[in-house]
Amino acid sequence: MMTEKGYYGEFGGAYIPEILVATFQQLVTAFNKAKADPVFWEEYENIMSTYSCRPTPLTFAENLTKYFAGPRIYIKREDLNHTGAHKANNVIGQGLLVKRMGKNRVIAETGAGQHGVATATMAAKFGFGCTIYMGEVDVDRQRPNVFWMERLGARVIPVRDGTRILKDAINEALRDWAGHMDDTHYVLGTACGAHPFPEMVSYFQSIIGQEARRQIMDREGRLPNRVYACVGGGSNALGVFSGFIDDPVELIGVEAGGKGLETGRHASRLASKDATPGVAQGYKTYFLQNNEGQMKETHSVAAGLDYIGVSPILASLREKKRVRFEAATDEEVLEAFSLTLEKEGLIPALESSHAFAQAFKEAPALGEDDIIIINQSGRGDKDIFTVADAFSDLEWIKFIQKKAEKYDA
Ligand SMILES: *Cc1c(COP(=O)(O)O)cnc(C)c1O
């Protein structure tokens, strides 16, 4: 799928300052060597199975299947990974690569804090030094994650520049990297950024799709009709989609519809018409930006989907019409979240609940012989305060009323 220098159609590439060229080249070489070495993937699978619960189960959602009287619904359980999400697949993979490169320090940027915790966990496991950059605003919003990162031995540096959020933390992390290339690796959290990150992160996440394909074939003896995944940067979606990309299986990426696409308060780059192609943060993709290239404010109930860019690989797959993109609103997401808890006893992350919401919208129109897979990218324990807030005020009353009307109908 990839062409020269990490382009996917017109998207991707590596737009990096001169000073970082050598370290990116070193990373590309190390990654290509590791990929060509069968022992590397074996080592990866081994540590993922002994440290992070892989292979994760593919759960048949019997009650939801009955409830919708539509397709047989399966859930891929990335929530059972160590630290509670698919992010472990990526950070452990990069950690193994860091060992191979002979480096001993990792840095990362984090917005919601989940990637920071995953990186700090990996650093503790492998004995690396660890520094996490975080916008000052996010440090205040994500106290529990900051607490754990520090207990895990990481240094958390609040970034006071600019708007004091994720993009400012990215700039600061790149500055650190440029000053410490000899011993330091920058652990990017999703399938975005300059080449080779989109390819490398998708490569580690492809373990989800490999397992899911094997599991559904074992269980049903055939492929699913559709696979659903939420899309922030795009790594869990690319991971599960990769298992079915060459098959006649419909792939659906679900973005954050926030308050509704028509309100402009969302984080939908590929399902809305509000994003335009551009180059930022080292790569070319669709960004939510205005005419002057200034990044827009995004909104989502799920912090992990609240991002202005999106994987160049997904941008290209949309252009090729290989993946269909949809958006689920905050309200639809909370409803899907509640239904999944009540029917299956599973707590999906609010990010993952976007995939559930879209699948539930489409389920009634599918037949009983159809099969769908929903990727549960993470667990929702972390969302306790967001969910409690959402359900505590007037919204909650509206929500209950709507639900009652639905059941009565
Ligand atoms: C970070 C996160 C996401 C968004 O990241 P992707 O790269 O799009 O997968 C989705 N779900 C969960 C649970 C997350 O923690």
Ligand as a Chemical Component Dictionary entry (heavy atoms), coordinates in Angstrom:
data_LIG
# 
_chem_comp.id                   LIG 
_chem_comp.type                 NON-POLYMER 
_chem_comp.pdbx_formal_charge   0 
_chem_comp.three_letter_code    LIG 
# 
loop_
_chem_comp_atom.comp_id 
_chem_comp_atom.atom_id 
_chem_comp_atom.alt_atom_id 
_chem_comp_atom.type_symbol 
_chem_comp_atom.charge 
_chem_comp_atom.model_Cartn_x 
_chem_comp_atom.model_Cartn_y 
_chem_comp_atom.model_Cartn_z 
_chem_comp_atom.pdbx_ordinal 
LIG C1 C1 C 0 -6.402 6.480 22.367 1  
LIG C2 C2 C 0 -7.638 5.712 22.192 2  
LIG C3 C3 C 0 -8.347 5.698 20.969 3  
LIG C4 C4 C 0 -7.981 6.560 19.793 4  
LIG O1 O1 O 0 -6.784 6.214 19.161 5  
LIG P1 P1 P 0 -6.695 5.483 17.766 6  
LIG O2 O2 O 0 -5.286 5.702 17.369 7  
LIG O3 O3 O 0 -7.667 6.114 16.815 8  
LIG O4 O4 O 0 -7.005 4.057 17.979 9  
LIG C5 C5 C 0 -9.458 4.884 20.862 10 
LIG N1 N1 N 0 -9.894 4.129 21.898 11 
LIG C6 C6 C 0 -9.245 4.124 23.078 12 
LIG C7 C7 C 0 -9.777 3.267 24.178 13 
LIG C8 C8 C 0 -8.106 4.909 23.273 14 
LIG O5 O5 O 0 -7.493 4.886 24.465 15 
# 
loop_
_chem_comp_bond.comp_id 
_chem_comp_bond.atom_id_1 
_chem_comp_bond.atom_id_2 
_chem_comp_bond.value_order 
_chem_comp_bond.pdbx_ordinal 
LIG C1 C2 SING 1  
LIG C2 C3 SING 2  
LIG C2 C8 DOUB 3  
LIG C3 C4 SING 4  
LIG C3 C5 DOUB 5  
LIG C4 O1 SING 6  
LIG O1 P1 SING 7  
LIG P1 O2 DOUB 8  
LIG P1 O3 SING 9  
LIG P1 O4 SING 10 
LIG C5 N1 SING 11 
LIG N1 C6 DOUB 12 
LIG C6 C7 SING 13 
LIG C6 C8 SING 14 
LIG C8 O5 SING 15 
# 
